[in-house]
């Protein structure tokens, strides 16, 4: 049996869960989904409708409202001890990367991080060296604790009718508590799930130029906004815009890179995009090596023309 940890906000299921379920399906075996939260019945119902899911385990308690990693990890271990799983999977998001290493430590096994392919039940493929090489990893552990790079797997479909089983909540360990959460609100699509991304780099020169040039184009395309690490470090935009090895890993249908040179760190986060368009005045910029379409031009002239033509 395989246990997939649901990613959610207590109201709706995050798309990343569907990719983790797809990875579980490639491993083979009965798939269970664990939903831990507070007032999250709707999330459990949504998880039950995912194709391939056999059972949803729901732990609904006040101390899971913020889904602190310490409490959730203890719950996962308890669920595993009650009905042993061969694999425990979670999306390789901030939540998954915070929770599953604790699970692996408690179970005294090695975690397999950020897989992009499944070769067999005990053999997985994961990127190393900023995605410039792929490592095939075979695990002999009794339980495999795995985080899944969501861009490596197509989302699981709908049409399931799994049973929802309420399970006992674990204790509140009280070792951590959420003090506050600051969320960025935007009418644009969420960066990690967007089908089109318009991304800007240091070449834009300033935050004012970033917003003036990229926002009209993004609005016309219905796109999310992204940025390189250089643009974030320069203060053009907040760090939740960052695409790259130390930011968000994305694979949209269309990625438009404007004023981005294409450092390895950035390419690691977007080179799996279906179509990559690059606009840069430097013909030797590394971004052109991965771009499907490249335009060597002054972005301050080219971007307004592109926006007007859309």
Buried (B, 14 or more C-beta within 10 A) or exposed (E): BBBBBBBBEBEEBBBBBBBBBBBBBBBEBBBBBBBBBBEBBBBBBBBBBBBBBBBBBBBBBEBBBBBBBBBBBBBBBBBBEEEEBBBBBBBBBEBBBBBBBBBBBBBEBBBBBBBBBBBEBBBBBBBEEBBEEEEEBEBEBEBBBBBBBBBBBEBBEEEBEBEBEEBEBBEBEEEEEEEEEEEEEEEBBEBBBBEBBBBBBBBBBEBEBBBBBBBBBBBBBEBBBBBBBBBBEBEBBEEBBBBBBBBBBBBBEBBBBBBBBBBBBBBBBBBBBEEBBBBBBEEEBBBBEBBEEBBBBEBBEBBBEBBEEE
